[in-house]
């Protein structure tokens, strides 16, 4: 396998009314989160999204003090879906990072810059999903381009599509579950 890798930085586009200022390159994130985009191969290639009351999302969450983004992503995947990390092959050549403004529920006028890191995983065996923080989940057919959620999900799926195109050996691995 080649040494090429995909590292993406996405500065999420937000509606002007949802932020008090634009992102300056000197600004540093103060909130950190990580998660996984999980694929499975059944009759076709599919990816997992979790349902919030008002949107689709990924299994993800905030980093604990001293925790790496990778360790937080693994922990959150297991906590939110019941998927053991041993059931997942993590693509070592893909990492997607997005930056966007968030406000706390109890102080909506104060915004913080959030850095979200997403890893790409493929199930290596069948699993039972156990939702703990979401009312439901759905496996979506991989049939790009996807238009599900413009600020968070769509840029990630576009990056994965480009990654698969630029690294066909990885895409073949996902299609064949060849480890």
Contact map, one row per residue, 1 for C-alpha under 8 A:
11100000000000000000000000000000000000000000000000000000000000000000000000000000000000000000000000000000000000000000000000000000000000000000000000000000000000000000000010000000000
11110000000000000000000000000000000000000000000000000000000000000000000000000000000000000000000000000000000000000000000000000000000000000000000000000000000000000000000000000000000
11111000000000000000000000000000000000000000000000000000000000000000000000000000000000000000000000000000000000000000000000000000000000000000000000000000000000000000000000000000000
01111100000000000000000000000000000000000000000000000000000000000000000000000000000000000000100000000000000000000000000000000000000000000000000000000000000000000000001000000000000
00111110000000000000000000000000000000000000000000000000000000000000000000000000000000000001110000000000000000000000000000000000000000000000000000000000000000000000000000000000000
00011111000000000000000000000000000000000000000000000000000000000000000000000000000000000000111100000000000000000000000000000000000000000000000000000000000000000010000000000000000
00001111100000000000000000000000000000000000000000000000000000000000000000000000000000000000111110000000000000000000000000000000000000000000000000000000000000000000000000000000000
00000111110000000000000000000000000000000000000000000000000000000000000000000000000000000000001111000000000000000000000000000000000000000000000000000000000000100000000000000000000
00000011111000000000000000000000000000000000000000000000000000000000000000000000000000000000000111100000000000000000000000000000000000000000000000000000000000000000000000000000000
00000001111100000000000000000000000000000000000000000000000000000000000000000000000000000000000111100000000000000000000000000000000000000000000000000000001000000000000000000000000
00000000111110000000000000000000000000000000000000000000000000000000000000000000000000000000000001110000000000000000000000000000000000000000000000000000000000000000000000000000000
00000000011111000000000000000000000000000000000000000000000000000000000000000000000000000000000001110000000000000000000000000000000000000000000000000011000000000000000000000000000
00000000001111100000000000000000000000000000000000000000000000000000000000000000000000000000000000010000000000000000000000000000000000000000000000000010000000000000000000000000000
00000000000111110110000000000000000000000000000000000000000000000000000000000000000000000000000000010000000000000000000000000000000000000000000000000010000000000000000000000000000
00000000000011111110000000000000000000000000000000000000000000000000000000000000000000000000000000000000000000000000000000000000000000000000000000000000000000000000000000000000000
00000000000001111111000000000000000000000000000000000000000000000000000000000000000000000000000000000000000000000000000000000000000000000000000000000000000000000000000000000000000
00000000000000111111000000000000000000000000000000000000000000000000000000000000000000000000000000000000000000000000000000000000000000000000000000000000000000000000000000000000000
00000000000001111111000000000000000000000000000000000000000000000000000000000000000000000000000000000000000000000000000000000000000000000000000000000000000000000000000000000000000
00000000000001111111110000000000000000000000000000000000000000000000000000000000000000000000000000001000000000100000000000000000000000000000000000000000000000000000000000000000000
00000000000000011111110000000000000000000000000000000000000000000000000000000000000000000000000000000000000000100000000000000000000000000000000000000000000000000000000000000000000
00000000000000000011111000000000000000000000000000000000000000000000000000000000000000000000000000000000000000000000000000000000000000000000000000000000000000000000000000000000000
00000000000000000011111100000000000000000000000000000000000000000000000000000000000000000000000000000000000000000000000000000000000000000000000000000000000000000000000000000000000
00000000000000000000111110100000000000000000000000000000000000000000000000000000000000000000000000000000000000000000000000000000000000000000000000000000000000000000000000000000000
00000000000000000000011111100000000000000000000000000000000000000000000000000000000000000000000000000000000000000000000000000000000000000000000000000000000000000000000000000000000
00000000000000000000001111110000000000000000000000000000000000000000000000000000000000000000000000000000000000000000000000000000000000000000000000000000000000000000000000000000000
00000000000000000000000111110000000000000000000000000000000000000000000000000000000000000000000000000000000000000000000000000000000000000000000000000000000000000000000000000000000
00000000000000000000001111111000000000000000000000000000000000000000000000000000000000000000000000000000000000001000000000000000000000000000000000000000000000000000000000000000000
00000000000000000000000011111100000000000000000000000000000000000000000000000000000000000000000000000000000000001000000000000000000000000000000000000000000000000000000000000000000
00000000000000000000000000111111000000000000000000000000000000000000000000000000000000000000000000100000000000011110000000000000000000000000000000000000000000000000000000000000000
00000000000000000000000000011111000000000000000000000000000000000000000000000000000000000000000000000000000000011110000000000000000000000000000000000000000000000000000000000000000
00000000000000000000000000001111100000000000000000000000000001000000000000000000000000000000000000000000000000011110000000000000000000000000000000000000000000000000000000000000000
00000000000000000000000000001111110000000000000000000000000001100000100000000000000000000000000000000000000000000111000000000000000000000000000000000000000000000000000000000000000
00000000000000000000000000000011111000000000000000000000000111100000100110000000000000000000000000000000000000000111100000000000000000000000000000000000000000000000000000000000000
00000000000000000000000000000001111100000000000000000000000111100000110110010000000000000000000000000000000000000001111000000000000000000000000000000000000000000000000000000000000
00000000000000000000000000000000111110000000000000000000011110000000010111011000000000000000000000000000000000000001111000000000000000000000000000000000000000000000000000000000000
00000000000000000000000000000000011111000000000000000000011100000000000011001000000000000000000000000000000000000000011110000000000000000000000000000000000000000000000000000000000
00000000000000000000000000000000001111100000001110000000011000000000000000000000000000000000000000000000000000000000011110000000000000000000000000000000000000000000000000000000000
00000000000000000000000000000000000111110000001100000000000000000000000000000000000000000000000000000000000000000000000111100000000000000000000000000000000000000000000000000000000
00000000000000000000000000000000000011111000111100000000000000000000000000000000000000000000000000000000000000000000000111100000000000000000000000000000000000000000000000000100000
00000000000000000000000000000000000001111100111000000000000000000000000000000000000000000000000000000000000000000000000001110000000000000000000000000000000000000000000000000100000
00000000000000000000000000000000000000111111110000000000000000000000000000000000000000000000000000000000000000000000000000100000000000000000000000000000000000000000000000000111100
00000000000000000000000000000000000000011111110000000000000000000000000000000000000000000000000000000000000000000000000000000000000000000000000000000000000000000000000000000000000
00000000000000000000000000000000000000001111100000000000000000000000000000000000000000000000000000000000000000000000000000000000000000000000000000000000000000000000000000000000000
00000000000000000000000000000000000000001111110000000000000000000000000000000000000000000000000000000000000000000000000000000000000000000000110000000000000000000000000000000010000
00000000000000000000000000000000000000111111111000000000000000000000000000000000000000000000000000000000000000000000000000000000000000000000110000000000000000000000000000000110000
00000000000000000000000000000000000000111101111100000000000000000000000000000000000000000000000000000000000000000000000000000000000000000011110000000000000000000000000000000000000
00000000000000000000000000000000000011110000111110000000000000000000000000000000000000000000000000000000000000000000000000000000000000000011110000000000000000000000000000000000000
00000000000000000000000000000000000011100000011111000000010000000000000000000000000000000000000000000000000000000000000000000000000000001111000000000000000000000000000000000000000
00000000000000000000000000000000000010000000001111100001111000000000000000000000000000000000000000000000000000000000000000000000000000001111000000000000000000000000000000000000000
00000000000000000000000000000000000000000000000111110001111000000000000000000000000000000000000000000000000000000000000000000000000001011100000000000000000000000000000000000000000
00000000000000000000000000000000000000000000000011111111100000000000000000000000000000000000000000000000000000000000000000000000000001111100000000000000000000000000000000000000000
00000000000000000000000000000000000000000000000001111111100000000000000000000000000000000000000000000000000000000000000000000000000001110000000000000000000000000000000000000000000
00000000000000000000000000000000000000000000000000111110000000000000000000000000000000000000000000000000000000000000000000000000000000100000000000000000000000000000000000000000000
00000000000000000000000000000000000000000000000000111111000000000000000000000000000000000000000000000000000000000000000000000000000000000000000000000000000000000000000000000000000
00000000000000000000000000000000000000000000000000111111100000000000000000000000000000000000000000000000000000000000000000000000000000000000000000001000000000000000000000000000000
00000000000000000000000000000000000000000000000011110111110000000000000000000000000000000000000000000000000000000000000000000000000000000000000000011000000000000000000000000000000
00000000000000000000000000000000000000000000000011110011111000000000000000000000000000000000000000000000000000000000000000000000000000000000000000000001100000000000000000000000000
00000000000000000000000000000000001110000000000111000001111100000000000000000000000000000000000000000000000000000000000000000000000000000000000000000000000000000000000000000000000
00000000000000000000000000000000001110000000000011000000111110000000000000011001100000000000000000000000000000000000000000000000000000000000000000000000000000000000000000000000000
00000000000000000000000000000000111100000000000000000000011111000000000010011001000000000000000000000000000000000000000000000000000000000000000000000000000000000000000000000000000
00000000000000000000000000000000111000000000000000000000001111100000000110010000000000000000000000000000000000000000000000000000000000000000000000000000000000000000000000000000000
00000000000000000000000000000011110000000000000000000000000111110000000100000000000000000000000000000000000000000000000000000000000000000000000000000000000000000000000000000000000
00000000000000000000000000000001110000000000000000000000000011111111100100000000000000000000000000000000000000000000000000000000000000000000000000000000000000000000000000000000000
00000000000000000000000000000000000000000000000000000000000001111110000100000000000000000000000000000000000000000000000000000000000000000000000000000000000000000000000000000000000
00000000000000000000000000000000000000000000000000000000000000111110000000000000000000000000000000000000000000000000000000000000000000000000000000000000000000000000000000000000000
00000000000000000000000000000000000000000000000000000000000000111111000000000000000000000000000000000000000000000000000000000000000000000000000000000000000000000000000000000000000
00000000000000000000000000000000000000000000000000000000000000111111101100000000000000000000000000000000000000000000000000000000000000000000000000000000000000000000000000000000000
00000000000000000000000000000000000000000000000000000000000000100111111100000000000000000000000000000000000000000000000000000000000000000000000000000000000000000000000000000000000
00000000000000000000000000000001110000000000000000000000000000100011111110000000000000000000000000000000000000000000100000000000000000000000000000000000000000000000000000000000000
00000000000000000000000000000000011000000000000000000000000000000001111111000000000000000000000000000000000000000000001000000000000000000000000000000000000000000000000000000000000
00000000000000000000000000000000000000000000000000000000000000000011111111100000000000000000000000000000000000000000000000000000000000000000000000000000000000000000000000000000000
00000000000000000000000000000000111000000000000000000000000011110011111111110000000000000000000000000000000000000000000000000000000000000000000000000000000000000000000000000000000
00000000000000000000000000000000111100000000000000000000000110000000111111111000000000000000000000000000000000000000011000000000000000000000000000000000000000000000000000000000000
00000000000000000000000000000000001100000000000000000000000000000000011111111100000010000000000000000000000000000000000000000000000000000000000000000000000000000000000000000000000
00000000000000000000000000000000000000000000000000000000000000000000001111111110000000000000000000000000000000000000000000000000000000000000000000000000000000000000000000000000000
00000000000000000000000000000000011000000000000000000000001110000000000111111111000000000000000000000000000000000000000000000000000000000000000000000000000000000000000000000000000
00000000000000000000000000000000001100000000000000000000001100000000000011111111111110000000000000000000000000000000000000000000000000000000000000000000000000000000000000000000000
00000000000000000000000000000000000000000000000000000000000000000000000001111111111110000000000000000000000000000000000000000000000000000000000000000000000000000000000000000000000
00000000000000000000000000000000000000000000000000000000000000000000000000111111111000000000000000000000000000000000000000000000000100000000000000000000000000000000000000000000000
00000000000000000000000000000000000000000000000000000000001100000000000000011111110000000000000000000000000000000000000000000000011111000000000000000000000000000000000000000000000
00000000000000000000000000000000000000000000000000000000001000000000000000001111111000000000000000000000000000000000000000000000111100000000000000000000000000000000000000000000000
00000000000000000000000000000000000000000000000000000000000000000000000000001111111100000000000000000000000000000000000000000001111000000000000000000000000000000000000000000000000
00000000000000000000000000000000000000000000000000000000000000000000000000001110111110100000000000000000000000000000000000000011110000000000000000000000000000000000000000000000000
00000000000000000000000000000000000000000000000000000000000000000000000000001100011111110000000000000000000000000000000000000000000000000000000000000000000000000000000000000000000
00000000000000000000000000000000000000000000000000000000000000000000000001001100001111110000000000000000000000000000000000000000000000000000000000000000000000000000000000000000000
00000000000000000000000000000000000000000000000000000000000000000000000000000000000111111000000000000000000000000000000000000000000000000000000000000000000000000000000000000000000
00000000000000000000000000000000000000000000000000000000000000000000000000000000001111111000000000000000000000000000000000111110000000000000000000000000000000000000000000000000000
00000000000000000000000000000000000000000000000000000000000000000000000000000000000111111100000000000000000000000000000011111000000000000000000000000000000000000000000000000000000
00000000000000000000000000000000000000000000000000000000000000000000000000000000000001111110000000000000000000000000000011110000000000000000000000000000000000000000000000000000000
00000000000000000000000000000000000000000000000000000000000000000000000000000000000000011111000000000000000000000000001111000000000000000000000000000000000000000000000000000000000
00000000000000000000000000000000000000000000000000000000000000000000000000000000000000001111110000000000000000000000001111000000000000000000000000000000000000000000000001000000000
00001000000000000000000000000000000000000000000000000000000000000000000000000000000000000111110000000000000000000000000000000000000000000000000000000000000000000000000000000000000
00011110000000000000000000000000000000000000000000000000000000000000000000000000000000000011111000000000000000000000000000000000000000000000000000000000000000000000000000000000000
00001110000000000000000000000000000000000000000000000000000000000000000000000000000000000011111100000000000000000000001100000000000000000000000000000000000000000010000000000000000
00000111000000000000000000000000000000000000000000000000000000000000000000000000000000000000111110000000000000000000111100000000000000000000000000000000000000000000000000000000000
00000111110000000000000000000000000000000000000000000000000000000000000000000000000000000000011111000000000000000000111000000000000000000000000000000000000100100000000000000000000
00000011110000000000000000000000000000000000000000000000000000000000000000000000000000000000001111100000000000000011110000000000000000000000000000000000000000000000000000000000000
00000001111100000000000000000000000000000000000000000000000000000000000000000000000000000000000111110000000000000011100000000000000000000000000000000000000000000000000000000000000
00000000111100000000000000001000000000000000000000000000000000000000000000000000000000000000000011111000000000001111000000000000000000000000000000000000000000000000000000000000000
00000000001111000000000000000000000000000000000000000000000000000000000000000000000000000000000001111100000000001110000000000000000000000000000000000000000000000000000000000000000
00000000000000000010000000000000000000000000000000000000000000000000000000000000000000000000000000111110000000111100000000000000000000000000000000000000000000000000000000000000000
00000000000000000000000000000000000000000000000000000000000000000000000000000000000000000000000000011111000000111100000000000000000000000000000000000000000000000000000000000000000
00000000000000000000000000000000000000000000000000000000000000000000000000000000000000000000000000001111101111110000000000000000000000000000000000000000000000000000000000000000000
00000000000000000000000000000000000000000000000000000000000000000000000000000000000000000000000000000111111101100000000000000000000000000000000000000000000000000000000000000000000
00000000000000000000000000000000000000000000000000000000000000000000000000000000000000000000000000000011111100000000000000000000000000000000000000000000000000000000000000000000000
00000000000000000000000000000000000000000000000000000000000000000000000000000000000000000000000000000001111100000000000000000000000000000000000000000000000000000000000000000000000
00000000000000000000000000000000000000000000000000000000000000000000000000000000000000000000000000000011111111000000000000000000000000000000000000000000000000000000000000000000000
00000000000000000000000000000000000000000000000000000000000000000000000000000000000000000000000000000011111111100000000000000000000000000000000000000000000000000000000000000000000
00000000000000000000000000000000000000000000000000000000000000000000000000000000000000000000000000000010001111100000000000000000000000000000000000000000000000000000000000000000000
00000000000000000000000000000000000000000000000000000000000000000000000000000000000000000000000000000011001111110000000000000000000000000000000000000000000000000000000000000000000
00000000000000000011000000000000000000000000000000000000000000000000000000000000000000000000000000001111000111111000000000000000000000000000000000000000000000000000000000000000000
00000000000000000000000000001110000000000000000000000000000000000000000000000000000000000000000000001110000001111100000000000000000000000000000000000000000000000000000000000000000
00000000000000000000000000111110000000000000000000000000000000000000000000000000000000000000000000111100000000111110000000000000000000000000000000000000000000000000000000000000000
00000000000000000000000000001111100000000000000000000000000000000000000000000000000000000000000000111100000000011111000000000000000000000000000000000000000000000000000000000000000
00000000000000000000000000001111100000000000000000000000000000000000000000000000000000000000000011110000000000001111100000000000000000000000000000000000000000000000000000000000000
00000000000000000000000000000001111000000000000000000000000000000000000000000000000000000000000011100000000000000111110000000000000000000000000000000000000000000000000000000000000
00000000000000000000000000000000111000000000000000000000000000000000100000000000000000000000001111000000000000000011111000000000000000000000000000000000000000000000000000000000000
00000000000000000000000000000000011110000000000000000000000000000000000010000000000000000000001110000000000000000001111100000000000000000000000000000000000000000000000000000000000
00000000000000000000000000000000011110000000000000000000000000000000010010000000000000000110011100000000000000000000111110000000000000000000000000000000000000000000000000000000000
00000000000000000000000000000000000111100000000000000000000000000000000000000000000000000110011000000000000000000000011111000000000000000000000000000000000000000000000000000000000
00000000000000000000000000000000000111100000000000000000000000000000000000000000000000011110000000000000000000000000001111100000000000000000000000000000000000000000000000000000000
00000000000000000000000000000000000001110000000000000000000000000000000000000000000000011110000000000000000000000000000111110000000000000000000000000000000000000000000000000100100
00000000000000000000000000000000000001111000000000000000000000000000000000000000000000111000000000000000000000000000000011111110000000000000000000000000000000000000000000000000000
00000000000000000000000000000000000000010000000000000000000000000000000000000000000000111000000000000000000000000000000001111100000000000000000000000000000000000000000000000000100
00000000000000000000000000000000000000000000000000000000000000000000000000000000000000110000000000000000000000000000000000111110000000000000000000000000000000000000000000000000000
00000000000000000000000000000000000000000000000000000000000000000000000000000000000000100000000000000000000000000000000000111111000000000000000000000000000000000000000000000000000
00000000000000000000000000000000000000000000000000000000000000000000000000000000001000100000000000000000000000000000000000101111100000000000000000000000000000000000000000000000000
00000000000000000000000000000000000000000000000000000000000000000000000000000000011000000000000000000000000000000000000000000111110000000000000000000000000000000000000000000000000
00000000000000000000000000000000000000000000000000000000000000000000000000000000111000000000000000000000000000000000000000000011111000000000000000000000000000000000000000000000000
00000000000000000000000000000000000000000000000000000000000000000000000000000001111000000000000000000000000000000000000000000001111100000000000000000000000000000000000000000000000
00000000000000000000000000000000000000000000000000000000000000000000000000000001110000000000000000000000000000000000000000000000111111111000000000000000000000000000000000000000000
00000000000000000000000000000000000000000000000000000000000000000000000000000011100000000000000000000000000000000000000000000000011111100000000000000000000000000000000000000000000
00000000000000000000000000000000000000000000000000000000000000000000000000000001000000000000000000000000000000000000000000000000001111100000000000000000000000000000000000000000000
00000000000000000000000000000000000000000000000001110000000000000000000000000001000000000000000000000000000000000000000000000000001111111000000000000000000000000000000000000000000
00000000000000000000000000000000000000000000000000111000000000000000000000000000000000000000000000000000000000000000000000000000001111111000000000000000000000000000000000000000000
00000000000000000000000000000000000000000000000001110000000000000000000000000000000000000000000000000000000000000000000000000000001001111100000000000000000000000000000000000000000
00000000000000000000000000000000000000000000000111100000000000000000000000000000000000000000000000000000000000000000000000000000001001111110000000000000000000000000000000000000000
00000000000000000000000000000000000000000000000111100000000000000000000000000000000000000000000000000000000000000000000000000000000000011111000000000000000000000000000000000000000
00000000000000000000000000000000000000000000011110000000000000000000000000000000000000000000000000000000000000000000000000000000000000001111100000000000000000000000000000000000000
00000000000000000000000000000000000000000000011110000000000000000000000000000000000000000000000000000000000000000000000000000000000000000111110000000000000000000000000000000000000
00000000000000000000000000000000000000000001111000000000000000000000000000000000000000000000000000000000000000000000000000000000000000000011111000000000000000000000000000000000000
00000000000000000000000000000000000000000001111000000000000000000000000000000000000000000000000000000000000000000000000000000000000000000001111100000000000000000000000000000000000
00000000000000000000000000000000000000000000000000000000000000000000000000000000000000000000000000000000000000000000000000000000000000000000111111000000000000000000000000000000000
00000000000000000000000000000000000000000000000000000000000000000000000000000000000000000000000000000000000000000000000000000000000000000000011111000000000011001000000000000000000
00000000000000000000000000000000000000000000000000000000000000000000000000000000000000000000000000000000000000000000000000000000000000000000001111100000000011001000000000000000000
00000000000000000000000000000000000000000000000000000000000000000000000000000000000000000000000000000000000000000000000000000000000000000000001111110000010011000000000000000000000
00000000000000000000000000000000000000000000000000000000000000000000000000000000000000000000000000000000000000000000000000000000000000000000000011111100010000000000000000000000000
00000000000000000000000000000000000000000000000000000001000000000000000000000000000000000000000000000000000000000000000000000000000000000000000001111100110000000000000000000000000
00000000000000000000000000000000000000000000000000000011000000000000000000000000000000000000000000000000000000000000000000000000000000000000000000111111110000000000000000000000000
00000000000000000000000000000000000000000000000000000000000000000000000000000000000000000000000000000000000000000000000000000000000000000000000000111111111000000000000000000000000
00000000000111000000000000000000000000000000000000000000000000000000000000000000000000000000000000000000000000000000000000000000000000000000000000001111111000000000000000000000000
00000000000100000000000000000000000000000000000000000000100000000000000000000000000000000000000000000000000000000000000000000000000000000000000000001111111100000000000000000000000
00000000000000000000000000000000000000000000000000000000100000000000000000000000000000000000000000000000000000000000000000000000000000000000000000011111111110000000000000000000000
00000000000000000000000000000000000000000000000000000000000000000000000000000000000000000000000000000000000000000000000000000000000000000000000001111111111111000000000000000000000
00000000010000000000000000000000000000000000000000000000000000000000000000000000000000000000000000000000000000000000000000000000000000000000000000000111111111100000000000000000000
00000000000000000000000000000000000000000000000000000000000000000000000000000000000000000000000100000000000000000000000000000000000000000000000000000001111111110000000000000000000
00000000000000000000000000000000000000000000000000000000000000000000000000000000000000000000000000000000000000000000000000000000000000000000000111000000111111111000000000000000000
00000000000000000000000000000000000000000000000000000000000000000000000000000000000000000000000000000000000000000000000000000000000000000000000111000000011111111100000000000000000
00000001000000000000000000000000000000000000000000000000000000000000000000000000000000000000000100000000000000000000000000000000000000000000000000000000001111111110000000000000000
00000000000000000000000000000000000000000000000000000000000000000000000000000000000000000000000000000000000000000000000000000000000000000000000000000000000111111111000000000000000
00000000000000000000000000000000000000000000000000000000000000000000000000000000000000000000000000000000000000000000000000000000000000000000000110000000000011111111100000000000000
00000000000000000000000000000000000000000000000000000000000000000000000000000000000000000000000000000000000000000000000000000000000000000000000000000000000001111111110000000000000
00000100000000000000000000000000000000000000000000000000000000000000000000000000000000000000010000000000000000000000000000000000000000000000000000000000000000111111111000000000000
00000000000000000000000000000000000000000000000000000000000000000000000000000000000000000000000000000000000000000000000000000000000000000000000000000000000000011111111101100000000
00000000000000000000000000000000000000000000000000000000000000000000000000000000000000000000000000000000000000000000000000000000000000000000000000000000000000001111111100100000000
00000000000000000000000000000000000000000000000000000000000000000000000000000000000000000000000000000000000000000000000000000000000000000000000000000000000000000111111100000000000
00010000000000000000000000000000000000000000000000000000000000000000000000000000000000000000000000000000000000000000000000000000000000000000000000000000000000000011111111100000000
00000000000000000000000000000000000000000000000000000000000000000000000000000000000000000000000000000000000000000000000000000000000000000000000000000000000000000001111111110000000
10000000000000000000000000000000000000000000000000000000000000000000000000000000000000000000000000000000000000000000000000000000000000000000000000000000000000000000001111111000000
00000000000000000000000000000000000000000000000000000000000000000000000000000000000000000010000000000000000000000000000000000000000000000000000000000000000000000001001111111100000
00000000000000000000000000000000000000000000000000000000000000000000000000000000000000000000000000000000000000000000000000000000000000000000000000000000000000000001101111111110000
00000000000000000000000000000000000000000000000000000000000000000000000000000000000000000000000000000000000000000000000000000000000000000000000000000000000000000000000111111111110
00000000000000000000000000000000000000000000000000000000000000000000000000000000000000000000000000000000000000000000000000000000000000000000000000000000000000000000000011111111111
00000000000000000000000000000000000000111000100000000000000000000000000000000000000000000000000000000000000000000000000001000000000000000000000000000000000000000000000001111111110
00000000000000000000000000000000000000001001100000000000000000000000000000000000000000000000000000000000000000000000000000000000000000000000000000000000000000000000000000111111100
00000000000000000000000000000000000000001000000000000000000000000000000000000000000000000000000000000000000000000000000000000000000000000000000000000000000000000000000000011111110
00000000000000000000000000000000000000001000000000000000000000000000000000000000000000000000000000000000000000000000000001010000000000000000000000000000000000000000000000011111111
00000000000000000000000000000000000000000000000000000000000000000000000000000000000000000000000000000000000000000000000000000000000000000000000000000000000000000000000000011101111
00000000000000000000000000000000000000000000000000000000000000000000000000000000000000000000000000000000000000000000000000000000000000000000000000000000000000000000000000001000111
